[in-house]
Amino acid sequence: MSHLSGEYTYDFTRLEPKWDNSLETGINQMVIGMTCSFSGQDTFGNTTVVSKYVDGTTGWSESITYDYLDTNVQDICNTYASGQNWFYNLKAQVSGSIDHPVNVTGFNPTVTPDPHIVPTEPEEEAH
């Protein structure tokens, strides 16, 4: 068996800021989503690509302006993701999915219940 070789990449794949009201006077929260992907070879040398996604909502006690968000979105997203421990947790989820049991494809036998097997009532426990 060889070892796992490849690259983990992280991307912010969802950014949805929310206005605080219908007048759009400020932004008070934002949904942030991150995807971690592994592309490389598993421990058996097979090429594999695995991705996991997580999201959450950050908010501010006082609304921020669109310009402030636009200027600081990189720091806001990275600070939030780091504070939620997404970098570590997503990598662990992806790593755990790389070398795992794989479903057998094409296995479709016809199996019918045996009509001679009669269900029995479970015995009551003695107290």
N, CA, C and O atoms as CSV, one atom per row, in Angstrom:
chain,resi,resn,atom,element,x,y,z
A,1,MET,N,N,0.837,-1.187,0.000
A,1,MET,CA,C,0.000,0.000,0.000
A,1,MET,C,C,0.876,1.243,0.000
A,1,MET,O,O,1.859,1.325,0.736
A,2,SER,N,N,0.519,2.173,-0.805
A,2,SER,CA,C,1.236,3.441,-0.808
A,2,SER,C,C,0.535,4.397,0.134
A,2,SER,O,O,-0.355,3.985,0.878
A,3,HIS,N,N,0.908,5.633,0.120
A,3,HIS,CA,C,0.255,6.620,0.978
A,3,HIS,C,C,-0.628,7.546,0.149
A,3,HIS,O,O,-0.563,7.564,-1.080
A,4,LEU,N,N,-1.428,8.289,0.836
A,4,LEU,CA,C,-2.316,9.261,0.217
A,4,LEU,C,C,-1.477,10.384,-0.386
A,4,LEU,O,O,-0.609,10.936,0.290
A,5,SER,N,N,-1.726,10.726,-1.643
A,5,SER,CA,C,-0.992,11.849,-2.224
A,5,SER,C,C,-1.953,12.672,-3.079
A,5,SER,O,O,-2.702,12.148,-3.903
A,6,GLY,N,N,-1.901,13.955,-2.850
A,6,GLY,CA,C,-2.789,14.840,-3.582
A,6,GLY,C,C,-2.828,16.203,-2.926
A,6,GLY,O,O,-1.950,16.555,-2.139
A,7,GLU,N,N,-3.854,16.965,-3.257
A,7,GLU,CA,C,-3.949,18.333,-2.785
A,7,GLU,C,C,-5.347,18.613,-2.232
A,7,GLU,O,O,-6.362,18.237,-2.820
A,8,TYR,N,N,-5.359,19.280,-1.091
A,8,TYR,CA,C,-6.607,19.772,-0.514
A,8,TYR,C,C,-6.754,21.234,-0.918
A,8,TYR,O,O,-5.807,22.013,-0.811
A,9,THR,N,N,-7.935,21.597,-1.378
A,9,THR,CA,C,-8.206,22.995,-1.697
A,9,THR,C,C,-9.479,23.423,-0.978
A,9,THR,O,O,-10.388,22.624,-0.753
A,10,TYR,N,N,-9.519,24.696,-0.625
A,10,TYR,CA,C,-10.666,25.278,0.061
A,10,TYR,C,C,-11.206,26.414,-0.791
A,10,TYR,O,O,-10.443,27.212,-1.335
A,11,ASP,N,N,-12.517,26.481,-0.902
A,11,ASP,CA,C,-13.155,27.558,-1.645
A,11,ASP,C,C,-14.400,28.015,-0.898
A,11,ASP,O,O,-15.153,27.204,-0.359
A,12,PHE,N,N,-14.600,29.323,-0.876
A,12,PHE,CA,C,-15.855,29.857,-0.382
A,12,PHE,C,C,-16.834,29.773,-1.539
A,12,PHE,O,O,-16.734,30.538,-2.498
A,13,THR,N,N,-17.777,28.850,-1.454
A,13,THR,CA,C,-18.667,28.560,-2.566
A,13,THR,C,C,-20.064,29.150,-2.379
A,13,THR,O,O,-20.929,28.987,-3.239
A,14,ARG,N,N,-20.283,29.832,-1.262
A,14,ARG,CA,C,-21.581,30.472,-1.038
A,14,ARG,C,C,-21.380,31.716,-0.182
A,14,ARG,O,O,-20.858,31.638,0.930
A,15,LEU,N,N,-21.794,32.850,-0.703
A,15,LEU,CA,C,-21.775,34.124,0.022
A,15,LEU,C,C,-23.111,34.805,-0.232
A,15,LEU,O,O,-23.395,35.223,-1.355
A,16,GLU,N,N,-23.927,34.917,0.803
A,16,GLU,CA,C,-25.248,35.508,0.662
A,16,GLU,C,C,-25.485,36.547,1.752
A,16,GLU,O,O,-26.036,36.226,2.804
A,17,PRO,N,N,-25.070,37.799,1.506
A,17,PRO,CA,C,-25.347,38.845,2.498
A,17,PRO,C,C,-26.837,39.186,2.508
A,17,PRO,O,O,-27.522,39.075,1.490
A,18,LYS,N,N,-27.321,39.601,3.673
A,18,LYS,CA,C,-28.739,39.944,3.839
A,18,LYS,C,C,-28.873,41.391,4.300
A,18,LYS,O,O,-28.227,41.813,5.259
A,19,TRP,N,N,-29.721,42.142,3.602
A,19,TRP,CA,C,-30.023,43.505,4.025
A,19,TRP,C,C,-30.799,43.443,5.340
A,19,TRP,O,O,-31.513,42.474,5.599
A,20,ASP,N,N,-30.660,44.461,6.153
A,20,ASP,CA,C,-31.351,44.471,7.439
A,20,ASP,C,C,-32.827,44.831,7.333
A,20,ASP,O,O,-33.587,44.601,8.273
A,21,ASN,N,N,-33.245,45.395,6.195
A,21,ASN,CA,C,-34.662,45.740,6.009
A,21,ASN,C,C,-34.931,45.981,4.529
A,21,ASN,O,O,-34.013,45.935,3.710
A,22,SER,N,N,-36.180,46.234,4.191
A,22,SER,CA,C,-36.549,46.423,2.790
A,22,SER,C,C,-36.023,47.731,2.203
A,22,SER,O,O,-36.013,47.901,0.983
A,23,LEU,N,N,-35.585,48.658,3.062
A,23,LEU,CA,C,-34.989,49.905,2.568
A,23,LEU,C,C,-33.517,49.722,2.208
A,23,LEU,O,O,-32.888,50.614,1.639
A,24,GLU,N,N,-32.976,48.545,2.551
A,24,GLU,CA,C,-31.578,48.213,2.256
A,24,GLU,C,C,-30.633,49.253,2.829
A,24,GLU,O,O,-29.767,49.779,2.130
A,25,THR,N,N,-30.813,49.541,4.114
A,25,THR,CA,C,-29.978,50.567,4.757
A,25,THR,C,C,-28.679,50.014,5.314
A,25,THR,O,O,-27.772,50.783,5.634
A,26,GLY,N,N,-28.571,48.725,5.435
A,26,GLY,CA,C,-27.346,48.121,5.950
A,26,GLY,C,C,-27.430,46.608,5.853
A,26,GLY,O,O,-28.502,46.054,5.613
A,27,ILE,N,N,-26.319,45.953,6.037
A,27,ILE,CA,C,-26.246,44.495,5.984
A,27,ILE,C,C,-26.037,44.008,7.409
A,27,ILE,O,O,-25.129,44.468,8.101
A,28,ASN,N,N,-26.883,43.069,7.853
A,28,ASN,CA,C,-26.751,42.618,9.232
A,28,ASN,C,C,-26.350,41.155,9.379
A,28,ASN,O,O,-26.074,40.703,10.491
A,29,GLN,N,N,-26.314,40.405,8.274
A,29,GLN,CA,C,-25.857,39.023,8.350
A,29,GLN,C,C,-25.438,38.519,6.981
A,29,GLN,O,O,-25.761,39.113,5.953
A,30,MET,N,N,-24.704,37.398,6.990
A,30,MET,CA,C,-24.278,36.805,5.728
A,30,MET,C,C,-24.114,35.304,5.915
A,30,MET,O,O,-23.488,34.843,6.870
A,31,VAL,N,N,-24.691,34.551,4.979
A,31,VAL,CA,C,-24.472,33.109,4.935
A,31,VAL,C,C,-23.146,32.889,4.212
A,31,VAL,O,O,-22.914,33.422,3.127
A,32,ILE,N,N,-22.293,32.100,4.835
A,32,ILE,CA,C,-20.988,31.781,4.257
A,32,ILE,C,C,-20.907,30.267,4.112
A,32,ILE,O,O,-21.175,29.531,5.062
A,33,GLY,N,N,-20.539,29.808,2.924
A,33,GLY,CA,C,-20.376,28.377,2.687
A,33,GLY,C,C,-18.998,28.083,2.155
A,33,GLY,O,O,-18.465,28.826,1.330
A,34,MET,N,N,-18.424,26.997,2.628
A,34,MET,CA,C,-17.068,26.611,2.214
A,34,MET,C,C,-17.060,25.155,1.767
A,34,MET,O,O,-17.728,24.305,2.356
A,35,THR,N,N,-16.297,24.885,0.722
A,35,THR,CA,C,-16.091,23.531,0.230
A,35,THR,C,C,-14.609,23.198,0.330
A,35,THR,O,O,-13.747,23.999,-0.033
A,36,CYS,N,N,-14.334,22.004,0.830
A,36,CYS,CA,C,-12.967,21.477,0.842
A,36,CYS,C,C,-12.949,20.297,-0.108
A,36,CYS,O,O,-13.809,19.420,-0.032
A,37,SER,N,N,-11.977,20.271,-1.001
A,37,SER,CA,C,-11.868,19.179,-1.969
A,37,SER,C,C,-10.481,18.567,-1.913
A,37,SER,O,O,-9.488,19.260,-1.690
A,38,PHE,N,N,-10.428,17.269,-2.118
A,38,PHE,CA,C,-9.166,16.553,-2.267
A,38,PHE,C,C,-9.130,15.993,-3.665
A,38,PHE,O,O,-10.095,15.382,-4.125
A,39,SER,N,N,-8.022,16.199,-4.338
A,39,SER,CA,C,-7.815,15.630,-5.657
A,39,SER,C,C,-6.447,14.970,-5.656
A,39,SER,O,O,-5.437,15.627,-5.405
A,40,GLY,N,N,-6.412,13.685,-5.933
A,40,GLY,CA,C,-5.140,12.981,-5.923
A,40,GLY,C,C,-5.350,11.489,-5.974
A,40,GLY,O,O,-6.257,10.997,-6.646
A,41,GLN,N,N,-4.496,10.764,-5.251
A,41,GLN,CA,C,-4.568,9.315,-5.244
A,41,GLN,C,C,-4.825,8.813,-3.833
A,41,GLN,O,O,-4.268,9.323,-2.860
A,42,ASP,N,N,-5.687,7.796,-3.744
A,42,ASP,CA,C,-5.931,7.180,-2.446
A,42,ASP,C,C,-4.761,6.267,-2.099
A,42,ASP,O,O,-3.775,6.219,-2.834
A,43,THR,N,N,-4.862,5.543,-0.985
A,43,THR,CA,C,-3.736,4.709,-0.543
A,43,THR,C,C,-3.481,3.515,-1.461
A,43,THR,O,O,-2.454,2.847,-1.336
A,44,PHE,N,N,-4.420,3.239,-2.394
A,44,PHE,CA,C,-4.237,2.139,-3.336
A,44,PHE,C,C,-3.768,2.621,-4.706
A,44,PHE,O,O,-3.626,1.829,-5.637
A,45,GLY,N,N,-3.528,3.932,-4.818
A,45,GLY,CA,C,-3.053,4.490,-6.075
A,45,GLY,C,C,-4.153,4.851,-7.051
A,45,GLY,O,O,-3.868,5.226,-8.188
A,46,ASN,N,N,-5.402,4.747,-6.634
A,46,ASN,CA,C,-6.518,5.108,-7.511
A,46,ASN,C,C,-6.761,6.610,-7.457
A,46,ASN,O,O,-6.711,7.220,-6.389
A,47,THR,N,N,-7.025,7.195,-8.616
A,47,THR,CA,C,-7.340,8.617,-8.682
A,47,THR,C,C,-8.691,8.858,-8.030
A,47,THR,O,O,-9.653,8.135,-8.290
A,48,THR,N,N,-8.759,9.870,-7.186
A,48,THR,CA,C,-9.995,10.162,-6.479
A,48,THR,C,C,-10.172,11.661,-6.285
A,48,THR,O,O,-9.203,12.401,-6.118
A,49,VAL,N,N,-11.418,12.088,-6.309
A,49,VAL,CA,C,-11.778,13.470,-5.999
A,49,VAL,C,C,-12.920,13.384,-4.987
A,49,VAL,O,O,-13.943,12.750,-5.246
A,50,VAL,N,N,-12.737,14.023,-3.839
A,50,VAL,CA,C,-13.742,14.009,-2.778
A,50,VAL,C,C,-13.936,15.442,-2.309
A,50,VAL,O,O,-12.965,16.179,-2.136
A,51,SER,N,N,-15.188,15.842,-2.101
A,51,SER,CA,C,-15.494,17.192,-1.612
A,51,SER,C,C,-16.503,17.123,-0.476
A,51,SER,O,O,-17.361,16.240,-0.437
A,52,LYS,N,N,-16.385,18.066,0.445
A,52,LYS,CA,C,-17.346,18.234,1.535
A,52,LYS,C,C,-17.656,19.718,1.662
A,52,LYS,O,O,-16.810,20.567,1.383
A,53,TYR,N,N,-18.881,20.018,2.089
A,53,TYR,CA,C,-19.369,21.397,2.159
A,53,TYR,C,C,-19.939,21.669,3.552
A,53,TYR,O,O,-20.496,20.778,4.193
A,54,VAL,N,N,-19.790,22.905,4.002
A,54,VAL,CA,C,-20.409,23.353,5.251
A,54,VAL,C,C,-20.782,24.821,5.082
A,54,VAL,O,O,-20.129,25.552,4.337
A,55,ASP,N,N,-21.829,25.247,5.774
A,55,ASP,CA,C,-22.154,26.681,5.761
A,55,ASP,C,C,-22.688,27.104,7.114
A,55,ASP,O,O,-23.045,26.278,7.953
A,56,GLY,N,N,-22.732,28.396,7.300
A,56,GLY,CA,C,-23.236,28.979,8.533
A,56,GLY,C,C,-23.544,30.449,8.289
A,56,GLY,O,O,-23.269,30.986,7.216
A,57,THR,N,N,-24.117,31.088,9.296
A,57,THR,CA,C,-24.495,32.490,9.170
A,57,THR,C,C,-23.760,33.324,10.197
A,57,THR,O,O,-23.808,33.050,11.396
A,58,THR,N,N,-23.086,34.333,9.713
A,58,THR,CA,C,-22.436,35.289,10.603
A,58,THR,C,C,-23.299,36.544,10.647
A,58,THR,O,O,-24.083,36.795,9.733
A,59,GLY,N,N,-23.157,37.307,11.679
A,59,GLY,CA,C,-23.961,38.523,11.796
A,59,GLY,C,C,-23.216,39.595,12.567
A,59,GLY,O,O,-22.159,39.356,13.151
A,60,TRP,N,N,-23.794,40.772,12.551
A,60,TRP,CA,C,-23.189,41.908,13.227
A,60,TRP,C,C,-24.238,42.555,14.125
A,60,TRP,O,O,-25.414,42.629,13.767
A,61,SER,N,N,-23.804,43.022,15.296
A,61,SER,CA,C,-24.748,43.672,16.217
A,61,SER,C,C,-25.249,44.989,15.640
A,61,SER,O,O,-26.377,45.406,15.902
A,62,GLU,N,N,-24.403,45.631,14.859
A,62,GLU,CA,C,-24.814,46.831,14.128
A,62,GLU,C,C,-24.597,46.564,12.649
A,62,GLU,O,O,-23.606,45.941,12.269
A,63,SER,N,N,-25.499,47.020,11.827
A,63,SER,CA,C,-25.402,46.788,10.387
A,63,SER,C,C,-24.124,47.391,9.822
A,63,SER,O,O,-23.610,48.397,10.311
A,64,ILE,N,N,-23.627,46.729,8.761
A,64,ILE,CA,C,-22.455,47.249,8.062
A,64,ILE,C,C,-22.903,47.706,6.675
A,64,ILE,O,O,-23.969,47.319,6.198
A,65,THR,N,N,-22.089,48.521,6.044
A,65,THR,CA,C,-22.431,49.018,4.714
A,65,THR,C,C,-22.014,48.003,3.651
A,65,THR,O,O,-21.174,47.135,3.886
A,66,TYR,N,N,-22.616,48.137,2.500
A,66,TYR,CA,C,-22.243,47.301,1.358
A,66,TYR,C,C,-20.765,47.504,1.030
A,66,TYR,O,O,-20.045,46.538,0.779
A,67,ASP,N,N,-20.314,48.755,1.031
A,67,ASP,CA,C,-18.910,49.045,0.721
A,67,ASP,C,C,-17.958,48.401,1.723
A,67,ASP,O,O,-16.909,47.878,1.347
A,68,TYR,N,N,-18.335,48.442,3.012
A,68,TYR,CA,C,-17.492,47.809,4.037
A,68,TYR,C,C,-17.408,46.308,3.774
A,68,TYR,O,O,-16.327,45.723,3.831
A,69,LEU,N,N,-18.553,45.687,3.486
A,69,LEU,CA,C,-18.558,44.252,3.194
A,69,LEU,C,C,-17.703,43.950,1.971
A,69,LEU,O,O,-16.891,43.026,1.996
A,70,ASP,N,N,-17.876,44.713,0.911
A,70,ASP,CA,C,-17.132,44.494,-0.324
A,70,ASP,C,C,-15.621,44.611,-0.091
A,70,ASP,O,O,-14.844,43.832,-0.644
A,71,THR,N,N,-15.216,45.566,0.711
A,71,THR,CA,C,-13.799,45.793,0.996
A,71,THR,C,C,-13.215,44.725,1.920
A,71,THR,O,O,-12.041,44.375,1.796
A,72,ASN,N,N,-14.024,44.206,2.845
A,72,ASN,CA,C,-13.518,43.319,3.899
A,72,ASN,C,C,-14.013,41.880,3.813
A,72,ASN,O,O,-13.821,41.110,4.754
A,73,VAL,N,N,-14.642,41.504,2.711
A,73,VAL,CA,C,-15.242,40.179,2.610
A,73,VAL,C,C,-14.217,39.061,2.807
A,73,VAL,O,O,-14.540,38.038,3.411
A,74,GLN,N,N,-13.014,39.231,2.319
A,74,GLN,CA,C,-11.963,38.216,2.476
A,74,GLN,C,C,-11.678,37.962,3.953
A,74,GLN,O,O,-11.662,36.811,4.390
A,75,ASP,N,N,-11.455,39.011,4.715
A,75,ASP,CA,C,-11.175,38.875,6.142
A,75,ASP,C,C,-12.391,38.348,6.900
A,75,ASP,O,O,-12.247,37.513,7.793
A,76,ILE,N,N,-13.582,38.826,6.556
A,76,ILE,CA,C,-14.802,38.377,7.225
A,76,ILE,C,C,-14.971,36.867,7.048
A,76,ILE,O,O,-15.225,36.147,8.014
A,77,CYS,N,N,-14.829,36.400,5.818
A,77,CYS,CA,C,-15.026,34.971,5.534
A,77,CYS,C,C,-13.964,34.105,6.208
A,77,CYS,O,O,-14.286,33.096,6.836
A,78,ASN,N,N,-12.706,34.498,6.076
A,78,ASN,CA,C,-11.640,33.698,6.679
A,78,ASN,C,C,-11.704,33.690,8.200
A,78,ASN,O,O,-11.437,32.667,8.831
A,79,THR,N,N,-12.056,34.817,8.785
A,79,THR,CA,C,-12.182,34.882,10.245
A,79,THR,C,C,-13.317,33.995,10.718
A,79,THR,O,O,-13.177,33.269,11.702
A,80,TYR,N,N,-14.442,34.052,10.018
A,80,TYR,CA,C,-15.591,33.219,10.387
A,80,TYR,C,C,-15.252,31.736,10.240
A,80,TYR,O,O,-15.491,30.954,11.161
A,81,ALA,N,N,-14.702,31.347,9.101
A,81,ALA,CA,C,-14.377,29.939,8.849
A,81,ALA,C,C,-13.352,29.422,9.851
A,81,ALA,O,O,-13.458,28.294,10.332
A,82,SER,N,N,-12.372,30.243,10.160
A,82,SER,CA,C,-11.353,29.857,11.137
A,82,SER,C,C,-11.968,29.718,12.527
A,82,SER,O,O,-11.665,28.767,13.247
A,83,GLY,N,N,-12.823,30.656,12.902
A,83,GLY,CA,C,-13.475,30.609,14.203
A,83,GLY,C,C,-14.382,29.401,14.366
A,83,GLY,O,O,-14.573,28.919,15.483
A,84,GLN,N,N,-14.943,28.903,13.267
A,84,GLN,CA,C,-15.802,27.716,13.286
A,84,GLN,C,C,-14.990,26.428,13.122
A,84,GLN,O,O,-15.546,25.330,13.164
A,85,ASN,N,N,-13.686,26.566,12.939
A,85,ASN,CA,C,-12.758,25.445,12.758
A,85,ASN,C,C,-13.054,24.642,11.484
A,85,ASN,O,O,-12.832,23.432,11.431
A,86,TRP,N,N,-13.559,25.339,10.464
A,86,TRP,CA,C,-13.923,24.669,9.222
A,86,TRP,C,C,-12.737,24.065,8.492
A,86,TRP,O,O,-12.860,22.984,7.917
A,87,PHE,N,N,-11.592,24.734,8.500
A,87,PHE,CA,C,-10.444,24.228,7.751
A,87,PHE,C,C,-10.070,22.831,8.245
A,87,PHE,O,O,-9.854,21.922,7.444
A,88,TYR,N,N,-9.996,22.667,9.556
A,88,TYR,CA,C,-9.647,21.367,10.125
A,88,TYR,C,C,-10.782,20.361,9.952
A,88,TYR,O,O,-10.552,19.241,9.497
A,89,ASN,N,N,-12.013,20.756,10.314
A,89,ASN,CA,C,-13.142,19.825,10.277
A,89,ASN,C,C,-13.449,19.321,8.867
A,89,ASN,O,O,-13.708,18.133,8.675
A,90,LEU,N,N,-13.421,20.217,7.886
A,90,LEU,CA,C,-13.688,19.778,6.508
A,90,LEU,C,C,-12.594,18.852,5.995
A,90,LEU,O,O,-12.878,17.860,5.324
A,91,LYS,N,N,-11.351,19.174,6.309
A,91,LYS,CA,C,-10.249,18.308,5.872
A,91,LYS,C,C,-10.390,16.924,6.499
A,91,LYS,O,O,-10.152,15.913,5.838
A,92,ALA,N,N,-10.778,16.879,7.777
A,92,ALA,CA,C,-10.965,15.589,8.445
A,92,ALA,C,C,-12.109,14.802,7.804
A,92,ALA,O,O,-12.002,13.587,7.635
A,93,GLN,N,N,-13.203,15.483,7.444
A,93,GLN,CA,C,-14.322,14.804,6.787
A,93,GLN,C,C,-13.915,14.268,5.416
A,93,GLN,O,O,-14.255,13.142,5.052
A,94,VAL,N,N,-13.191,15.079,4.669
A,94,VAL,CA,C,-12.741,14.655,3.342
A,94,VAL,C,C,-11.788,13.478,3.479
A,94,VAL,O,O,-11.936,12.483,2.768
A,95,SER,N,N,-10.813,13.569,4.378
A,95,SER,CA,C,-9.840,12.489,4.569
A,95,SER,C,C,-10.535,11.193,4.952
A,95,SER,O,O,-10.157,10.118,4.484
A,96,GLY,N,N,-11.554,11.293,5.806
A,96,GLY,CA,C,-12.288,10.113,6.217
A,96,GLY,C,C,-13.110,9.490,5.114
A,96,GLY,O,O,-13.522,8.335,5.221
A,97,SER,N,N,-13.356,10.240,4.056
A,97,SER,CA,C,-14.152,9.732,2.934
A,97,SER,C,C,-13.303,9.162,1.814
A,97,SER,O,O,-13.838,8.563,0.880
A,98,ILE,N,N,-11.999,9.335,1.887
A,98,ILE,CA,C,-11.146,8.899,0.778
A,98,ILE,C,C,-10.986,7.385,0.758
A,98,ILE,O,O,-11.317,6.749,-0.242
A,99,ASP,N,N,-10.494,6.802,1.822
A,99,ASP,CA,C,-10.310,5.351,1.897
A,99,ASP,C,C,-11.434,4.779,2.750
A,99,ASP,O,O,-11.289,4.621,3.962
A,100,HIS,N,N,-12.530,4.477,2.120
A,100,HIS,CA,C,-13.699,3.972,2.828
A,100,HIS,C,C,-14.325,2.839,2.012
A,100,HIS,O,O,-14.021,2.680,0.830
A,101,PRO,N,N,-15.183,2.068,2.634
A,101,PRO,CA,C,-15.847,1.017,1.850
A,101,PRO,C,C,-16.599,1.615,0.664
A,101,PRO,O,O,-17.189,2.690,0.768
A,102,VAL,N,N,-16.572,0.921,-0.438
A,102,VAL,CA,C,-17.202,1.385,-1.675
A,102,VAL,C,C,-18.353,0.441,-2.007
A,102,VAL,O,O,-18.203,-0.779,-1.927
A,103,ASN,N,N,-19.494,1.002,-2.378
A,103,ASN,CA,C,-20.640,0.185,-2.752
A,103,ASN,C,C,-20.320,-0.695,-3.956
A,103,ASN,O,O,-19.655,-0.263,-4.898
A,104,VAL,N,N,-20.800,-1.929,-3.910
A,104,VAL,CA,C,-20.658,-2.851,-5.032
A,104,VAL,C,C,-21.691,-2.451,-6.077
A,104,VAL,O,O,-22.881,-2.370,-5.774
A,105,THR,N,N,-21.251,-2.205,-7.286
A,105,THR,CA,C,-22.189,-1.842,-8.348
A,105,THR,C,C,-22.557,-3.093,-9.145
A,105,THR,O,O,-21.752,-4.016,-9.277
A,106,GLY,N,N,-23.762,-3.113,-9.665
A,106,GLY,CA,C,-24.198,-4.224,-10.498
A,106,GLY,C,C,-24.695,-5.431,-9.714
A,106,GLY,O,O,-25.063,-6.434,-10.325
A,107,PHE,N,N,-24.722,-5.375,-8.400
A,107,PHE,CA,C,-25.214,-6.487,-7.580
A,107,PHE,C,C,-26.702,-6.288,-7.371
A,107,PHE,O,O,-27.117,-5.424,-6.599
A,108,ASN,N,N,-27.518,-7.101,-8.068
A,108,ASN,CA,C,-28.965,-6.919,-8.052
A,108,ASN,C,C,-29.686,-8.265,-8.018
A,108,ASN,O,O,-30.511,-8.535,-8.891
A,109,PRO,N,N,-29.391,-9.123,-7.021
A,109,PRO,CA,C,-30.039,-10.434,-7.014
A,109,PRO,C,C,-31.507,-10.328,-6.626
A,109,PRO,O,O,-31.930,-9.352,-6.007
A,110,THR,N,N,-32.270,-11.340,-6.998
A,110,THR,CA,C,-33.663,-11.421,-6.574
A,110,THR,C,C,-33.699,-12.300,-5.334
A,110,THR,O,O,-33.296,-13.463,-5.378
A,111,VAL,N,N,-34.176,-11.752,-4.242
A,111,VAL,CA,C,-34.251,-12.491,-2.986
A,111,VAL,C,C,-35.685,-12.421,-2.496
A,111,VAL,O,O,-36.257,-11.336,-2.385
A,112,THR,N,N,-36.267,-13.575,-2.201
A,112,THR,CA,C,-37.646,-13.601,-1.707
A,112,THR,C,C,-37.671,-14.187,-0.305
A,112,THR,O,O,-36.882,-15.075,0.020
A,113,PRO,N,N,-38.579,-13.687,0.524
A,113,PRO,CA,C,-38.694,-14.229,1.883
A,113,PRO,C,C,-39.147,-15.695,1.862
A,113,PRO,O,O,-39.947,-16.095,1.017
A,114,ASP,N,N,-38.638,-16.464,2.776
A,114,ASP,CA,C,-39.004,-17.877,2.908
A,114,ASP,C,C,-40.385,-17.955,3.547
A,114,ASP,O,O,-40.550,-17.518,4.686
A,115,PRO,N,N,-41.395,-18.504,2.840
A,115,PRO,CA,C,-42.754,-18.560,3.394
A,115,PRO,C,C,-42.883,-19.515,4.575
A,115,PRO,O,O,-43.895,-19.484,5.276
A,116,HIS,N,N,-41.883,-20.362,4.813
A,116,HIS,CA,C,-41.936,-21.317,5.918
A,116,HIS,C,C,-41.421,-20.729,7.224
A,116,HIS,O,O,-41.559,-21.350,8.278
A,117,ILE,N,N,-40.850,-19.582,7.170
A,117,ILE,CA,C,-40.376,-18.938,8.396
A,117,ILE,C,C,-41.539,-18.169,8.989
A,117,ILE,O,O,-42.074,-17.247,8.373
A,118,VAL,N,N,-41.920,-18.560,10.190
A,118,VAL,CA,C,-43.055,-17.945,10.858
A,118,VAL,C,C,-42.521,-17.002,11.942
A,118,VAL,O,O,-41.731,-17.413,12.792
A,119,PRO,N,N,-42.956,-15.737,11.910
A,119,PRO,CA,C,-42.467,-14.826,12.939
A,119,PRO,C,C,-42.956,-15.254,14.320
A,119,PRO,O,O,-44.097,-15.691,14.471
A,120,THR,N,N,-42.118,-15.131,15.294
A,120,THR,CA,C,-42.489,-15.462,16.670
A,120,THR,C,C,-42.496,-14.206,17.510
A,120,THR,O,O,-41.758,-13.254,17.257
A,121,GLU,N,N,-43.352,-14.231,18.516
A,121,GLU,CA,C,-43.417,-13.092,19.445
A,121,GLU,C,C,-42.193,-13.154,20.358
A,121,GLU,O,O,-41.787,-14.237,20.778
A,122,PRO,N,N,-41.611,-12.013,20.663
A,122,PRO,CA,C,-40.479,-12.044,21.592
A,122,PRO,C,C,-40.976,-12.417,22.998
A,122,PRO,O,O,-42.085,-12.074,23.406
A,123,GLU,N,N,-40.118,-13.120,23.702
A,123,GLU,CA,C,-40.459,-13.522,25.065
A,123,GLU,C,C,-40.375,-12.331,25.989
A,123,GLU,O,O,-39.518,-11.462,25.830
A,124,GLU,N,N,-41.289,-12.298,26.977
A,124,GLU,CA,C,-41.244,-11.229,27.959
A,124,GLU,C,C,-40.163,-11.521,28.974
A,124,GLU,O,O,-39.931,-12.670,29.348
A,125,GLU,N,N,-39.520,-10.487,29.404
A,125,GLU,CA,C,-38.472,-10.651,30.407
A,125,GLU,C,C,-39.097,-10.879,31.767
A,125,GLU,O,O,-40.103,-10.254,32.103
A,126,ALA,N,N,-38.517,-11.761,32.544
A,126,ALA,CA,C,-38.985,-11.987,33.903
A,126,ALA,C,C,-38.520,-10.865,34.794
A,126,ALA,O,O,-37.374,-10.425,34.702
A,127,HIS,N,N,-39.407,-10.395,35.665
A,127,HIS,CA,C,-39.031,-9.306,36.561
A,127,HIS,C,C,-38.731,-9.786,37.935
A,127,HIS,O,O,-38.398,-8.986,38.809
